Amino acid sequence: MAKGKVRQFYKYIFGSDLDFYEEFTIHLSDEEQGRFFDDNPDFMCDFPVKRDKMYLLKERMFRRILRKIGKCEGGKG
């Protein structure tokens, strides 16, 4: 496997839910995101974001704050 593919695979496997959200989920419509969150109730469970506030995740500043909180709490952030 090429180095770039290996790096991308490790990021996918070992990255945080926030990384996954930014890479794959952020581009979904609001309805699709709602279904994704419904189908994956443990997704983003390490972050203080409720289902009804998921629109906040589209804001870059909010995601940066979540990362800082995660790092302060000893998580991946």
C-alpha positions as CSV (number, residue, x, y, z in Angstrom):
1,M,0.0,0.0,0.0
2,A,1.3,3.5,-0.8
3,K,2.4,5.7,2.0
4,G,-0.4,8.2,1.4
5,K,-3.0,5.5,1.6
6,V,-1.5,4.0,4.8
7,R,-1.5,7.5,6.4
8,Q,-5.1,8.0,5.4
9,F,-6.0,4.6,6.7
10,Y,-4.4,5.3,10.1
11,K,-6.1,8.7,10.3
12,Y,-9.4,7.0,9.6
13,I,-8.9,4.2,12.2
14,F,-7.2,6.2,15.0
15,G,-8.6,9.7,14.4
16,S,-11.3,11.2,16.6
17,D,-15.0,11.4,15.8
18,L,-14.4,15.1,15.1
19,D,-11.8,14.2,12.4
20,F,-14.3,11.8,10.9
21,Y,-17.0,14.4,11.0
22,E,-14.8,17.0,9.2
23,E,-13.7,14.5,6.6
24,F,-16.9,12.7,5.7
25,T,-20.0,13.9,7.5
26,I,-19.8,17.7,7.3
27,H,-20.7,17.7,3.6
28,L,-24.0,15.8,4.1
29,S,-27.3,17.7,4.1
30,D,-29.0,18.4,7.4
31,E,-31.4,15.5,6.8
32,E,-28.6,13.1,6.0
33,Q,-26.6,14.2,9.0
34,G,-29.7,13.7,11.2
35,R,-30.0,10.1,9.9
36,F,-26.3,9.5,10.4
37,F,-26.5,10.7,14.0
38,D,-29.7,8.6,14.5
39,D,-28.0,5.5,13.0
40,N,-24.8,6.0,15.0
41,P,-25.8,7.1,18.5
42,D,-22.3,6.7,19.9
43,F,-20.8,9.0,17.3
44,M,-19.4,12.2,19.0
45,C,-20.3,10.8,22.4
46,D,-17.0,12.2,23.7
47,F,-18.0,15.7,22.9
48,P,-20.7,17.8,24.5
49,V,-22.9,18.1,21.4
50,K,-26.5,16.9,21.5
51,R,-28.5,15.8,18.4
52,D,-30.5,19.1,18.3
53,K,-27.3,21.2,18.3
54,M,-25.4,19.3,15.6
55,Y,-25.7,22.4,13.3
56,L,-23.0,23.9,15.5
57,L,-20.5,21.4,14.2
58,K,-20.5,23.1,10.8
59,E,-18.8,26.1,12.4
60,R,-15.0,25.8,12.3
61,M,-14.6,27.9,15.5
62,F,-16.9,25.5,17.4
63,R,-14.9,22.5,16.2
64,R,-11.7,24.2,17.4
65,I,-13.2,24.7,20.8
66,L,-14.2,21.1,21.0
67,R,-10.7,20.0,20.1
68,K,-9.2,22.2,22.9
69,I,-11.7,20.8,25.4
70,G,-10.8,17.3,24.3
71,K,-7.1,17.9,24.7
72,C,-7.6,19.5,28.2
73,E,-9.6,16.4,29.2
74,G,-6.8,14.1,27.9
75,G,-8.6,12.8,24.8
76,K,-7.7,12.9,21.2
77,G,-9.4,16.2,20.6
